């Protein structure tokens, strides 16, 4: 299944933002391909810190896509600086998903909470 809400789907694992790569989500395009649907609201940048195979990360990414929010995903297993940032936000633990949005750090948040903060 191809998810038009992201830039690509991994050929090896068929996951969108799956365990073998990261991607940046974008709003889905309409079925007729005329023009991309855009979020009617501007929002603060969203950074989602994840690790491969995390089911909670998958659910958060799905919730953000459903709300047509763009985000940057960073795999903490591939980026030591990102892992350190997550530990600083999560009391020394590498708890994911951890999100940085609107100047705040959220540990394992709901997509609705992220959307509310991003849209201010």
Secondary structure, 3 states (H helix, E strand, C coil): CCCCCECCCCCCCCCCCCCCCCCEECCCECCCCCCECCCCCCCCCEEEEECCCCHHHHHHHHHHHHCCCCCEEEECCCCHHHHHHHHHHCCCCCCCCEEEECCEEEECCCHHHHHHHHHC
